[in-house]
Amino acid sequence: MPHSPIPTPKGRRLSGHLAEFKQNPLDCMIRWHREFGDIVNFRIFSQNFYLLNHPDLVEQAITEQQDVFVKIYDPQKPKGLQLFMGQGLVTSTGPLWNQQRRLLQPVFQRRNILTLQPEMEKAGAQLIERWRQFEPGAEVEISKEMLHLALEVLTNTMFGTSVLDRVDEIAPALDVCLRYAAATVLNPLDPPLWVPTRRNREFKRALATLDAVIYGMIDERAANPGQYNDLLHLLLSSTDPETGAGMSRRQLRDEMATLFVAGHETSANVLTWTLYYLARYPKVMARLRAELRSVLNGGVPTADQIEQLPYTKAVLFEAMRLKPAVALIIRKVERDTSLQNYPLKAGSLAMVSIYNIHHHPALWENPEAFDPDRFLGQKVSKYMFLPFGIGPRFCIGNQFATVELTLLLAMLAQHFDFALCSDQEPEHDMAVTLRPKGGLKLSVRAIN
């Protein structure tokens, strides 16, 4: 059967689709999906891209041809997230990735995660106490507050320390690193890091800030081992079951840098968008609060009770469907291949649009509606709903995130009402993770 040509938007001769894509990558991908269908070919200068918008294409690429669709990985020429995550679990590949996955897998077992629940509860209680000092109906910058909350949970559970006194350093540094990483993937003509441009100097300063925090934690723990019940202790004591080797200091730094992004940036965005939808749909909030009242009676959920909150989880899942924390997965096409009847060229980059799949009108009934019921009483295909990725590189921290998000949402929803400060839906800001552009303010009122 002859190959079918892949639909391609009209672009410019030299730069291809750079101008249109750079203006707002996510909105551009949404529009291309609507206009051209489930697979779209585009180009930025000499770099060729394929946009994949359907679960069948994802299954063929990520699962059936995982040796062809590979992570972008060159430790000699780091790109994207490698520039500040190094060779952590998200960015590494091959034997190193296999070794790190084996080392980290026991750390994220459910029994270990449940021992960290008191620290999650403590961070939530501190935020609740602080919010109770606000005037009723105060306008609160929710996205900033959730970033601080998730960072406090992360550093207390993972690394046995609080960094709230340095959060105004860490949060902007992470933002700079994420935006820089995204730009290096999307524009192949960006100057290399050694060229002293303003953006390169800004990135190096941000990276130095993060390194100072992370190496400071590592060195402090090495000097004062003591008795700890956190993931840094488990990382320091972990050994490869096959070789008996532990992690080097640099590898430990890379894994901690990875956890900083994967462990707090994503959770903060999920909570931000969830609270936005609860403010927008009071009937959903009322039903959520009824479940919490029935199961928890005003308390904080125990490990067993977290499993008894199906509607609470459905609310979180629906928020993750509509606003996936990571809206895009990128893989390099290692050799010429095909998906369905479409030819794909070696050296191209395949972009799996989680956002477009989560909004696909052929997969979801009324896909733009916020409807948690779609996650109750029915199993959703793993290729239709991808908040934690897919395939062998499925997010290792998915259970940690689920426990954290369920616990914190249950706490916040029992203590506060949320109302919109604006009728205008927030614009998208995609810098690796999906945030509300310019932040998100909600009116917050204590209810008990």
C-alpha positions in Angstrom: 0.0 0.0 0.0 1.5 3.4 -0.9 2.3 5.8 1.8 -0.1 8.7 2.5 1.4 12.3 2.6 1.3 13.8 6.1 -0.7 17.1 6.2 1.6 20.1 6.5 0.7 23.7 7.3 2.0 26.4 5.0 5.3 27.8 6.2 8.2 30.0 5.2 11.0 28.9 3.0 13.9 29.4 5.4 12.5 29.3 8.9 9.6 27.0 8.2 6.9 27.3 10.9 9.0 29.0 13.6 7.1 32.3 13.7 3.7 30.7 14.1 4.9 28.1 16.5 7.0 30.3 18.7 4.2 32.8 19.3 2.3 30.3 21.4 3.3 26.6 20.9 0.3 25.0 22.6 -2.3 27.1 20.9 -0.5 26.5 17.6 -0.7 22.7 18.1 -4.3 22.9 19.1 -5.1 24.8 15.9 -3.1 22.5 13.7 -4.9 19.4 15.2 -8.2 21.0 14.5 -7.3 22.0 10.9 -5.0 19.1 9.8 -5.9 16.1 11.9 -4.2 13.4 14.0 -0.7 13.7 12.5 0.9 16.9 11.3 4.3 17.6 9.8 6.0 20.9 10.4 9.5 22.4 10.3 11.6 24.8 12.2 14.6 25.8 10.1 16.3 22.4 9.2 14.6 20.5 12.1 11.6 18.4 11.0 8.8 17.6 13.5 5.8 15.3 13.6 2.8 16.2 15.8 1.0 13.1 17.0 -2.6 13.6 18.3 -4.2 10.2 18.6 -3.8 7.3 21.0 -3.3 4.7 18.2 -0.3 6.7 16.9 1.1 7.0 20.4 0.8 3.2 21.0 2.5 2.4 17.8 5.3 4.9 18.4 6.0 4.7 22.2 5.1 1.1 22.9 5.5 -0.9 19.7 8.5 1.0 18.3 10.2 2.2 21.5 13.6 1.3 19.9 12.8 3.8 17.1 11.2 6.6 19.0 13.9 7.4 21.6 14.7 10.1 24.1 16.8 13.0 22.8 20.1 12.1 24.5 23.6 13.2 23.9 25.7 13.8 27.1 28.3 15.5 25.0 25.8 18.0 23.5 23.1 18.4 26.1 19.8 19.8 25.0 16.5 20.6 26.6 16.0 19.4 30.1 19.5 17.7 30.1 20.9 21.2 30.4 19.9 21.4 34.0 18.7 17.9 35.0 21.9 16.4 33.7 21.5 12.6 33.4 18.7 12.1 35.8 15.9 9.6 35.4 13.8 11.8 33.1 16.6 12.6 30.7 19.0 9.6 30.7 18.6 6.5 28.5 20.2 3.1 27.8 22.1 1.2 30.6 22.3 4.3 32.8 18.5 4.8 32.8 18.0 1.1 33.5 20.4 1.3 36.5 18.8 4.5 37.9 15.3 3.1 37.5 16.3 0.0 39.5 17.9 2.3 42.1 14.9 4.6 42.4 12.0 2.0 42.1 12.1 0.9 45.8 12.2 4.5 46.9 8.8 5.1 45.3 7.1 2.0 46.6 3.8 2.7 48.2 4.9 1.7 51.7 7.7 4.3 51.6 5.4 7.0 50.3 2.9 6.5 53.1 5.5 7.1 55.7 5.9 10.6 54.2 2.2 11.4 54.5 2.7 13.3 57.9 5.1 15.7 56.3 2.6 16.4 53.5 -0.1 17.0 56.1 2.2 19.3 58.0 2.9 21.5 54.9 -0.9 21.6 54.2 -1.7 22.6 57.8 0.8 25.4 57.7 -0.7 26.9 54.6 -4.2 26.6 56.0 -3.2 28.4 59.1 -1.6 31.2 57.1 -4.6 31.6 54.8 -6.9 31.8 57.9 -5.2 35.2 58.6 -6.5 36.6 55.3 -9.5 38.9 55.2 -12.6 37.0 54.0 -12.7 37.0 50.2 -9.1 38.0 49.9 -7.7 37.7 46.4 -4.9 35.1 46.5 -2.3 34.4 43.8 -3.1 30.6 43.8 -0.4 29.5 41.3 2.4 31.1 43.5 0.9 29.7 46.7 0.6 26.2 45.2 4.2 26.4 44.0 5.4 27.2 47.5 3.2 24.5 49.0 4.4 21.8 46.6 8.0 22.9 47.1 7.6 22.6 50.9 6.1 19.1 50.5 8.9 18.1 48.2 11.8 19.3 50.2 10.4 18.1 53.5 9.5 14.6 52.3 12.3 14.0 49.8 15.2 15.9 51.4 14.3 16.4 55.1 14.6 20.2 55.0 12.5 23.3 54.3 13.5 25.8 51.7 10.7 28.3 52.2 13.3 30.9 53.2 14.9 30.5 49.8 11.7 30.0 47.7 12.0 33.5 46.2 15.4 32.4 44.8 14.5 28.9 43.8 11.1 29.5 42.0 12.4 32.1 39.5 15.6 30.0 38.9 13.5 26.9 38.0 11.3 29.1 35.8 14.4 30.4 33.9 15.8 26.8 33.5 12.5 25.4 32.2 12.0 28.1 29.6 15.5 27.9 28.4 15.3 24.1 28.1 12.1 24.3 26.1 13.6 27.0 23.8 16.7 24.9 23.0 14.5 22.0 21.7 12.1 24.2 19.7 14.7 26.4 18.0 17.8 24.5 16.6 19.5 27.8 15.7 19.7 29.1 19.3 23.4 29.9 20.0 25.2 27.3 22.2 25.6 27.9 25.9 29.2 29.1 25.7 28.2 32.1 23.6 27.7 35.0 26.2 24.2 36.1 25.2 21.9 37.6 27.7 19.7 34.5 27.9 22.7 32.2 28.3 24.1 34.3 31.1 20.7 34.3 32.8 20.4 30.5 32.5 23.9 30.0 34.0 23.0 32.2 37.0 19.8 30.3 37.5 21.6 27.0 37.2 24.2 28.1 39.8 21.4 29.0 42.2 19.8 25.6 41.9 23.2 23.8 42.2 24.0 25.7 45.3 20.7 24.6 46.9 21.0 21.0 45.8 24.7 20.4 46.6 24.2 22.2 49.9 21.6 19.6 50.8 23.8 16.7 49.8 26.9 18.0 51.6 24.9 18.9 54.8 23.5 15.4 54.9 26.9 13.8 54.3 28.3 15.8 57.2 25.3 15.0 59.5 23.9 11.6 58.5 21.8 11.3 61.7 18.4 9.5 61.5 16.3 10.5 58.6 13.1 9.2 57.1 13.1 10.8 53.7 13.9 10.0 50.1 17.4 11.6 50.2 18.3 9.1 52.8 17.0 6.3 50.7 18.8 7.7 47.6 22.1 7.9 49.5 21.7 4.4 50.8 20.4 2.8 47.6 22.5 0.4 45.7 22.0 -1.2 42.4 20.7 -4.8 43.1 22.9 -6.1 40.2 26.2 -4.3 40.8 26.0 -3.2 44.4 27.1 0.3 43.4 25.5 3.5 44.8 25.1 6.9 43.3 27.9 9.3 42.6 27.6 12.8 44.0 27.0 14.2 40.5 24.3 11.5 39.8 22.7 12.3 43.1 22.6 16.0 42.1 21.0 15.1 38.8 18.3 13.0 40.4 17.6 15.7 42.9 17.3 18.4 40.2 14.9 16.1 38.3 12.8 15.7 41.5 12.7 19.4 41.9 10.8 19.8 38.6 9.0 16.5 38.4 8.1 16.5 42.1 6.9 20.0 42.7 6.3 22.0 39.5 3.8 19.4 38.1 1.9 19.0 41.4 1.6 22.8 41.9 0.1 23.2 38.4 -2.4 20.4 38.9 -3.6 21.9 42.2 -3.8 25.4 40.7 -5.9 24.2 37.8 -8.1 22.0 40.1 -8.9 24.9 42.4 -9.7 27.1 39.4 -12.3 24.5 38.2 -13.7 24.2 41.7 -14.1 28.0 41.8 -15.8 27.9 38.4 -18.1 25.0 39.1 -19.6 25.4 42.7 -21.8 22.3 42.2 -18.7 20.1 41.7 -17.2 21.7 44.9 -20.4 20.9 46.8 -20.3 17.3 45.7 -16.6 17.0 46.5 -17.2 18.5 49.9 -20.1 16.1 50.6 -17.8 13.1 49.9 -15.1 14.5 52.2 -17.6 15.2 55.0 -19.0 11.6 54.7 -15.6 9.9 54.7 -13.4 12.2 56.8 -15.9 14.1 59.0 -13.6 17.1 59.0 -10.4 15.2 59.5 -7.3 14.7 57.4 -7.4 11.5 55.2 -5.4 8.5 56.4 -3.8 6.2 53.9 -6.9 3.9 53.9 -9.3 6.8 53.6 -7.4 8.2 50.5 -8.6 5.0 48.8 -12.2 5.9 49.8 -12.4 9.2 47.9 -13.3 8.3 44.3 -14.9 11.6 43.5 -12.0 13.6 44.9 -9.7 11.6 42.6 -12.1 12.0 39.7 -12.0 15.8 40.2 -8.2 15.7 40.1 -8.1 13.4 37.1 -10.5 15.7 35.2 -8.4 18.7 35.9 -5.4 16.7 34.7 -7.3 15.8 31.6 -8.2 19.3 30.7 -4.9 20.9 31.8 -2.2 18.1 31.8 0.8 19.3 33.8 3.1 18.0 31.0 1.3 18.7 27.7 3.9 17.3 25.4 6.3 14.3 25.1 9.2 14.5 22.6 11.0 11.6 21.0 13.7 11.4 18.3 13.0 9.2 15.3 16.1 7.0 15.2 15.5 5.6 11.7 13.1 5.8 8.9 9.8 4.2 9.9 6.0 4.6 9.5 3.0 5.0 11.7 -0.2 3.7 10.3 0.3 4.5 6.6 2.4 7.7 7.1 6.2 7.7 6.5 8.5 9.3 9.1 12.1 10.4 8.4 15.1 9.5 10.6 16.4 12.5 12.6 13.0 14.1 13.0 11.4 14.8 16.3 8.0 13.3 17.2 5.9 15.4 19.5 3.1 13.5 21.3 0.5 16.1 22.2 -1.0 14.9 25.4 -3.2 18.0 25.5 -4.7 17.3 22.0 -5.3 13.6 23.0 -7.0 14.7 26.2 -9.3 17.1 24.2 -9.9 14.8 21.2 -13.6 15.0 20.2 -13.6 11.4 18.8 -12.3 10.1 22.2 -14.2 12.2 24.8 -17.8 13.2 24.9 -18.1 17.0 25.1 -14.3 17.2 25.6 -14.1 20.9 26.7 -16.5 20.4 29.6 -15.3 19.8 33.2 -17.0 16.6 34.1 -15.4 14.4 36.8 -18.1 11.8 36.3 -16.3 10.5 33.2 -13.7 9.0 35.6 -16.3 7.2 37.8 -17.5 3.6 37.1 -15.5 3.2 33.9 -11.9 2.4 32.9 -10.3 4.9 30.6 -7.8 3.6 28.1 -4.2 4.2 29.2 -3.4 5.8 25.7 -6.4 8.2 26.0 -5.4 9.6 29.4 -1.6 10.3 29.8 -1.0 12.6 32.8 1.9 10.5 33.9 3.2 9.5 30.5 3.2 6.1 28.9 5.3 3.0 28.2 8.5 2.0 30.0 9.2 5.6 31.1 5.8 6.0 32.9 6.3 8.5 35.7 7.9 6.7 38.7 6.4 9.2 41.1 2.8 8.7 40.1 1.8 7.2 43.4 3.6 9.9 45.4 1.7 12.5 43.3 -1.6 10.8 43.7 -1.3 10.6 47.5 0.0 14.2 47.8 -2.6 15.7 45.5 -5.6 13.8 47.1 -4.4 14.7 50.6 -3.8 18.4 49.9 -7.0 18.9 47.9 -9.0 17.2 50.7 -7.5 19.5 53.3 -8.0 22.7 51.2 -11.6 21.9 50.1 -12.7 21.3 53.7 -11.4 24.7 54.9 -12.0 27.2 52.1 -14.4 28.3 49.4 -12.9 29.6 46.2 -14.4 32.1 43.7 -13.2 33.5 40.4 -11.7 37.0 40.3 -12.3 37.2 36.6 -14.7 35.6 34.1 -12.0 35.3 31.5 -10.5 31.9 31.2 -6.7 31.9 31.9 -4.4 31.7 28.9 -2.0 28.9 28.5 1.7 29.2 29.3 3.7 26.1 28.3 7.3 26.1 29.5 7.7 22.3 29.7 4.8 22.3 32.3 1.4 23.9 31.6 0.6 26.9 33.7 -1.9 29.7 33.7 -0.2 32.7 31.9 0.6 35.5 34.3 -0.5 33.4 37.3 -4.1 32.8 38.7 -5.9 34.8 41.3 -8.9 33.4 43.2 -11.0 34.8 46.0 -10.4 32.7 49.1 -12.8 32.5 52.1 -12.5 30.3 55.2 -15.6 28.2 55.8 -15.0 26.8 59.3 
